Amino acid sequence: MQASVHYDDFVGTAAADISDHTDLNKHLKSRGFDTNRYESIGAKFYAIYSDSFSASIICIDKQKSTEEKPYIVAIKLEKEFSRDDFFELFKSFEVIVTLKETTETEIIDEIDSLRNHN
């Protein structure tokens, strides 16, 4: 799976730790989904400026999967679901995006914005 937006000016990676209070399957179950059928394997979100936000839980549909190939679906969370609700599913979440031509580089130092930059 690869994240993509219209122009892909920046690409990157993400990492997250699940919340200590809930998990993706519990959230699906609370919304009435059959977690015996849908096994959560991830999440995705998409935002456009401050106008639009969407989130989905990525699952294996066990009814449509075969032994040779899992059937992957994204269950879109719509009703009363905000950015804050999404990020509460995780206790930590980091996204790093860089220009395409710099994806193989590493950060050497971190400079505090309050520090003198001279």
PyMOL commands that set and color helices and strands:
alter all, ss='L'
color gray80, all
select helices_A, chain A and resi 24-30+83-87+100-102
alter helices_A, ss='H'
color red, helices_A
select strands_A, chain A and resi 10-18+38-48+52-61+72-77+90-99
alter strands_A, ss='S'
color yellow, strands_A
deselect
rebuild
show_as cartoon
